[in-house]
């Protein structure tokens, strides 16, 4: 008995020391933002400048971004063992190497197939590191810090995506595309070094026992059971509905650059707003949304941030079609969207923090959310044809679609998420 009492104080601080510092996840997300920003912003700009038709650029981008959709085919491998830090480290190293390879690739327009393959491999490496980081967030962040952790991670995601893409274009215009690749690769490696400050937590119940093959089979079974148990549980189904509903998709961020002509916005202003402006406001919104979601029901915070995004869309739709409206409308929407993304991350982290399939479960809910972003973007675009209203109809439709999503959340709250009455105490 004496040994037990003296052992507890010694183990408690060690366990407490394993919780990760939330800002670290913003730093570790830079590798993902660099890879996505490079393909999303820099590559299309350079290829168009080289005279490549927009149709070919679209095919290249769609193909290269595809690993973000079918990563679910290999993400469960990350859950097979206690090696998420290794997955992140190796994938981040590959990300840096592939950015450099793409940057020094000679005449990409004449070797489009090989260039597309390199870009696709780049996104596969980056999204694998991103998935491993999501698993580490879920298992190493303090329960009371889930929202703040998600806020920092989304700040790194949204901010670095915009900033890294703009930085690549800036460096290429001042020096060369090769210099841009070297700088981005160096930043990826430098930020990825933060993984050494993450202590991976190991669940003794999932430790492999017995022969290696038997342990691997048991682990696979555990992952499948945990994934099915979560996905088909009451809370899991509710979470899937929330992710699939258009609550805080931020779909207009995919269309703002295409709207610039309707607002008579100069090209330099579009670059500045889409890069530095939306990078900073998105990051600030993410930090604010993460802070808020730790202080209230995280599902409610997600709905409130969606409401703020809708209000920004309605205000922009009602404003005059001027450059000023484009600037403040885009930045305000980006701020609210960053907060919504952070609330989403905190909500999902709260749901998937335990079990054998942490990384796979997180990726499942993110995939559902990405589907919502895709169909909302498509609906927003088609709305421009409504009575030939054009851009205003697209922006207003985004707000209306978001309100429909929030109504779904409100219905779920009313039907399923009400606080259960406390049980009446019994007397002996």
C-alpha positions in Angstrom: 0.0 0.0 0.0 2.8 2.4 0.8 4.5 1.7 -2.5 1.3 2.6 -4.4 0.8 5.9 -2.5 4.4 7.0 -3.2 4.3 6.0 -6.9 1.2 8.1 -7.8 2.8 11.5 -7.4 5.8 10.4 -9.5 3.7 9.2 -12.5 1.1 12.0 -12.5 3.6 14.7 -13.6 5.1 12.5 -16.2 1.7 11.9 -17.7 0.8 15.6 -17.5 4.1 16.5 -19.3 3.0 14.5 -22.3 0.3 17.0 -23.3 1.3 18.9 -26.3 1.6 22.7 -26.5 -1.2 23.9 -28.9 0.8 26.4 -30.9 3.2 23.6 -32.0 0.4 22.3 -34.2 0.3 25.6 -36.1 4.0 25.3 -36.8 3.8 21.7 -37.8 1.0 22.5 -40.3 3.3 24.7 -42.4 4.4 21.7 -44.5 0.8 21.1 -45.5 0.2 24.8 -46.3 3.4 25.0 -48.3 2.4 22.0 -50.5 -1.2 23.1 -51.0 -0.3 26.8 -51.5 2.3 25.8 -54.1 -0.2 23.9 -56.2 -3.2 26.0 -55.5 -1.6 29.4 -56.2 1.9 29.3 -57.6 1.7 26.5 -60.2 -1.5 27.7 -62.0 -0.1 31.2 -62.1 3.2 30.1 -63.6 1.6 27.7 -66.1 -0.8 30.4 -67.3 2.0 32.8 -67.7 3.8 30.2 -69.8 0.8 30.1 -72.1 -0.9 26.9 -71.0 -4.7 26.8 -71.6 -6.9 27.0 -68.6 -8.5 23.7 -69.4 -5.1 21.9 -69.2 -4.3 23.7 -65.9 -7.7 22.5 -64.5 -7.0 18.9 -65.4 -3.5 19.1 -63.8 -4.8 20.7 -60.6 -7.7 18.3 -60.3 -5.4 15.3 -60.8 -2.7 16.5 -58.4 -5.2 17.4 -55.6 -6.8 13.9 -55.8 -4.8 12.3 -53.0 -6.7 14.5 -50.5 -9.8 12.6 -51.5 -8.5 9.0 -51.7 -6.0 9.2 -48.8 -8.5 7.1 -46.8 -7.1 4.1 -48.7 -3.8 4.3 -46.8 -4.5 6.5 -43.8 -5.5 3.4 -41.7 -1.8 2.3 -41.9 -0.9 5.2 -39.7 -3.1 3.7 -36.9 -1.4 0.3 -37.1 1.3 1.2 -34.7 2.6 3.9 -32.3 4.6 5.7 -35.0 2.6 8.8 -36.0 5.6 10.9 -35.4 7.6 8.8 -37.8 4.9 9.0 -40.4 4.9 12.8 -40.0 8.6 13.1 -40.1 9.2 10.9 -43.2 6.2 12.5 -45.1 7.4 16.0 -44.3 10.9 15.2 -45.6 9.3 13.9 -48.8 7.2 17.0 -49.0 10.3 19.2 -48.9 12.1 17.0 -51.5 9.2 17.0 -53.9 8.6 20.8 -53.7 12.2 21.2 -54.7 11.9 18.6 -57.5 8.8 20.4 -58.9 10.6 23.8 -58.7 13.7 22.6 -60.6 11.7 20.6 -63.1 12.6 21.8 -66.6 9.9 23.0 -69.0 6.9 21.5 -67.3 4.6 22.3 -70.2 6.5 20.0 -72.4 6.5 17.1 -69.9 3.1 17.6 -68.4 2.5 14.0 -67.5 5.7 13.6 -65.4 5.2 17.1 -63.9 1.6 16.1 -62.9 2.9 12.9 -61.3 5.4 14.9 -59.2 2.7 17.3 -58.0 0.4 14.4 -57.2 3.2 12.7 -55.2 3.8 16.0 -53.4 0.1 16.2 -52.3 0.1 12.6 -51.3 3.1 13.2 -49.0 1.7 16.4 -47.6 -1.7 15.0 -46.8 -0.2 11.9 -45.2 1.8 14.1 -42.8 -1.3 16.1 -42.2 -3.3 13.0 -41.3 -0.5 11.8 -38.9 -0.6 15.3 -37.3 -4.3 15.1 -36.9 -3.9 11.8 -35.0 -1.2 13.4 -32.8 -3.5 16.3 -32.1 -6.3 14.0 -31.0 -4.1 11.9 -28.7 -1.6 14.4 -27.3 -3.7 17.5 -26.8 -5.3 18.2 -23.4 -9.0 17.5 -23.3 -9.7 21.1 -22.2 -7.5 22.5 -25.0 -9.1 20.7 -28.0 -10.6 23.9 -29.4 -7.4 25.9 -28.9 -5.4 23.1 -30.5 -7.7 23.0 -33.4 -7.5 26.8 -33.7 -3.7 26.8 -33.9 -3.7 23.9 -36.4 -6.2 25.7 -38.6 -4.3 29.0 -38.3 -1.2 27.2 -39.6 -3.3 25.5 -42.3 -5.2 28.5 -43.6 -2.5 31.1 -43.0 0.4 29.1 -44.5 -1.6 28.0 -47.5 -2.2 31.6 -48.5 1.2 33.0 -47.5 3.3 30.2 -48.9 1.6 30.4 -52.3 2.0 34.2 -52.4 5.7 33.8 -51.2 6.5 31.4 -54.0 5.1 33.8 -56.7 7.0 36.8 -55.1 10.3 34.9 -54.9 10.0 33.6 -58.5 9.3 37.1 -59.8 12.3 38.6 -57.9 14.7 35.7 -58.4 13.6 32.4 -60.0 11.2 29.5 -59.5 14.1 27.4 -58.3 14.9 29.9 -55.5 11.2 29.8 -54.6 11.4 26.0 -54.3 14.5 26.1 -52.2 13.1 28.6 -49.7 9.8 26.7 -49.4 11.6 23.4 -48.9 13.8 24.9 -46.2 10.7 26.4 -44.4 9.0 22.9 -44.6 12.0 21.2 -43.0 12.5 23.9 -40.4 8.9 23.9 -39.3 8.7 20.1 -39.3 11.5 20.0 -36.8 8.9 20.9 -34.2 7.8 17.2 -34.2 10.7 16.5 -31.8 8.7 18.5 -29.1 5.7 16.2 -29.4 5.6 13.2 -27.1 3.4 10.5 -28.5 1.0 8.9 -26.0 0.7 5.1 -26.1 -2.4 3.3 -25.0 -1.3 0.1 -23.2 -4.5 -1.6 -24.3 -3.4 -1.3 -28.0 0.1 -2.5 -27.5 1.0 -5.5 -29.7 1.3 -8.8 -27.9 2.3 -12.3 -29.1 3.7 -13.1 -32.6 4.0 -10.2 -35.0 1.5 -11.5 -37.6 -1.1 -12.2 -34.9 -0.5 -8.8 -33.3 -0.9 -7.1 -36.7 -4.2 -8.9 -37.4 -5.5 -8.0 -34.0 -4.6 -4.4 -34.6 -6.4 -4.3 -37.9 -9.5 -5.8 -36.3 -9.3 -3.2 -33.5 -9.1 -0.4 -36.1 -12.1 -1.7 -38.1 -14.2 -2.3 -34.9 -13.3 1.2 -33.5 -14.1 2.9 -36.8 -17.4 1.1 -37.2 -18.4 1.6 -33.6 -17.8 5.3 -33.9 -19.3 5.9 -37.4 -22.5 3.9 -36.6 -23.0 5.1 -33.1 -25.6 7.8 -32.2 -22.9 10.4 -31.7 -20.9 9.3 -34.7 -24.0 9.5 -37.0 -24.8 13.0 -35.6 -21.2 14.1 -36.3 -21.4 12.8 -39.9 -24.6 14.8 -40.5 -23.0 17.9 -39.0 -19.9 17.4 -41.3 -22.0 16.8 -44.4 -24.3 19.8 -43.7 -23.2 23.1 -45.2 -22.7 24.8 -41.8 -19.3 26.6 -42.1 -17.9 25.5 -45.5 -16.3 28.8 -46.5 -17.0 27.9 -50.1 -16.7 31.5 -51.4 -13.0 31.4 -50.7 -12.7 29.1 -53.7 -14.5 31.7 -55.9 -13.3 35.1 -54.7 -10.6 35.4 -57.3 -13.1 34.6 -60.1 -15.4 37.4 -58.8 -12.7 40.1 -59.0 -13.7 41.2 -62.5 -17.3 42.0 -61.4 -15.9 44.3 -58.7 -13.3 46.0 -61.0 -10.4 44.8 -58.8 -6.9 45.3 -60.1 -4.8 42.2 -60.4 -2.2 43.3 -57.8 -5.0 43.9 -55.3 -6.4 40.4 -55.9 -3.0 38.9 -55.3 -2.6 40.9 -52.1 -6.0 40.1 -50.7 -5.9 36.4 -51.6 -2.4 36.0 -50.3 -1.4 38.1 -47.4 -4.8 39.5 -46.5 -6.8 36.3 -46.3 -3.8 34.4 -44.8 -3.7 36.8 -41.8 -7.4 37.1 -41.3 -7.9 33.4 -41.7 -5.2 32.7 -39.1 -6.6 35.2 -36.7 -10.1 33.9 -37.1 -8.8 30.3 -36.4 -7.2 31.4 -33.2 -10.4 33.2 -32.0 -12.6 30.3 -33.0 -10.4 27.8 -31.2 -10.4 30.0 -28.0 -14.2 30.3 -28.1 -14.9 26.6 -28.7 -13.1 25.7 -25.5 -15.5 27.9 -23.6 -18.8 26.6 -24.8 -20.4 23.6 -26.5 -18.2 23.0 -29.5 -21.0 22.0 -31.8 -22.8 25.2 -30.9 -19.6 27.2 -31.5 -19.4 25.6 -35.0 -23.0 26.6 -35.8 -22.4 30.2 -34.5 -19.3 30.6 -36.6 -21.3 29.4 -39.6 -23.9 32.1 -38.8 -21.1 34.7 -38.8 -19.9 33.5 -42.2 -23.5 33.8 -43.6 -23.8 37.3 -42.2 -20.6 38.3 -44.0 -21.9 36.9 -47.2 -25.2 38.7 -46.9 -23.4 42.0 -46.1 -21.1 41.6 -49.1 -24.0 40.7 -51.4 -25.9 43.9 -50.3 -22.9 46.2 -50.8 -22.0 48.1 -53.9 -20.0 46.4 -56.6 -16.8 48.2 -55.9 -13.2 47.3 -55.1 -13.7 48.4 -51.5 -16.6 45.9 -51.1 -14.5 43.1 -52.5 -11.6 43.8 -50.1 -13.6 44.1 -46.8 -16.1 41.4 -47.9 -13.3 38.9 -48.7 -11.3 39.6 -45.5 -14.4 39.6 -43.2 -15.6 36.3 -44.7 -12.1 34.8 -44.4 -12.0 35.8 -40.7 -15.3 34.2 -40.0 -14.4 31.1 -42.1 -11.2 30.6 -40.1 -13.1 30.7 -36.9 -15.6 28.1 -38.3 -12.7 25.8 -39.4 -11.2 26.0 -35.9 -14.5 25.2 -34.3 -14.9 22.2 -36.6 -11.4 20.9 -35.7 -12.1 21.2 -32.0 -15.5 19.5 -32.4 -13.9 16.5 -34.3 -10.9 16.3 -31.9 -13.3 15.9 -29.0 -15.0 13.1 -30.8 -12.0 11.0 -31.9 -9.5 11.3 -29.1 -9.6 7.7 -28.0 -9.5 4.3 -29.7 -7.5 2.3 -32.2 -8.5 4.3 -35.3 -7.9 7.9 -34.2 -6.3 9.0 -37.4 -8.8 7.2 -39.6 -11.8 8.5 -37.8 -10.5 12.1 -38.0 -9.9 11.6 -41.8 -13.4 10.2 -42.2 -15.0 13.3 -40.7 -12.7 15.7 -42.7 -13.6 13.8 -45.9 -17.3 14.4 -45.1 -16.6 18.1 -44.5 -14.7 18.3 -47.8 -17.6 16.8 -49.6 -19.8 19.6 -48.2 -17.4 22.2 -49.3 -17.3 20.8 -52.8 -21.1 20.6 -53.3 -21.6 24.1 -51.7 -19.0 25.6 -54.1 -20.8 24.0 -57.0 -24.2 25.3 -55.8 -22.8 28.8 -55.3 -21.4 28.8 -58.8 -24.7 27.7 -60.4 -26.6 30.4 -58.4 -24.9 33.0 -60.6 -27.2 32.0 -63.4 -30.4 32.7 -61.4 -32.3 35.3 -63.3 -28.9 36.5 -64.7 -28.2 38.2 -61.4 -24.6 37.0 -61.5 -22.1 37.5 -58.7 -24.6 38.9 -56.1 -26.7 35.7 -56.5 -23.6 33.6 -55.9 -22.7 35.4 -52.7 -26.3 35.5 -51.4 -26.8 31.8 -52.2 -23.8 31.0 -50.0 -25.4 32.7 -47.1 -28.7 31.0 -47.7 -27.1 27.6 -48.0 -25.2 28.2 -44.8 -28.5 29.1 -43.0 -30.0 25.8 -44.2 -27.0 23.9 -42.7 -27.4 25.8 -39.4 -31.1 24.9 -39.4 -30.1 21.2 -39.6 -27.8 21.7 -36.6 -30.5 23.4 -34.7 -32.9 20.5 -35.4 -30.3 18.0 -34.2 -29.8 20.0 -31.0 -33.5 20.0 -30.4 -34.0 16.3 -31.1 -30.8 14.6 -29.9 -28.4 16.9 -28.1 -30.6 18.3 -25.3 -29.1 17.8 -21.8 -30.5 14.7 -20.2 -32.4 15.2 -16.9 -30.4 14.2 -13.9 -31.4 10.9 -12.3 -33.4 11.2 -9.2 -31.3 10.0 -6.2 -32.6 7.0 -4.4 -32.8 6.5 -0.7 -31.8 3.4 1.1 
